[in-house]
Amino acid sequence: MGRWNPFWEAVIQDRDVPLQDRLTRLYVEYAKAALTRDWVRIFMFSGLRGEDINRKYLAILRKRVLEPIAIELRHELGLPTVAQVPLLSAEVELVWSINARVFYFGQRQWIFDVPLEDKLDDMIALTVTHFLAGAREVLPRLLEQAAKQQAAKA
């Protein structure tokens, strides 16, 4: 947690900035802290050993970064708020995909010895663009399916 940057939480919620720019800035800054050789290797090895540090960190990441991104994504797409339709686990899983891809850049370099051929910041921007394009297509369907399931239960 010593590497945690409050900027990550603040940038997510700054609706004066387009979501694509916010996510790109967030993950560029996140990569500076999380994709160092020592951090990637410690995180991987502690996960393999079943250490509690990984579970605690990932729970905080989910609460402070991933869930707020999911909420902002709904806002960006003009979808119901979480007050109207509770956050779906599938939405959070969708957001995990950005985090997983960015962290994988570090794994490639520091675990598999296969560094990126392009600049990391460019690859993060591409990742965010790719994520948002898919989310625009997938997220409305997820919420529609959830609404249909909820109506069927009622």
Buried (B, 14 or more C-beta within 10 A) or exposed (E): EEEBBEEBBEBBEEEEBEBBEBBBBBBBBBBEEBBBEEBBBBBBEBBEEEEEEBEEBBEEBBEBBBBBBBBBBBBBBEBEEBEEBEEBEBBBEBBBBBBEBBBBBBBBBBBEEEEEEEEBEEBBBEBBEEBBEEBEEEBBEBBEEBEEEEEEEE
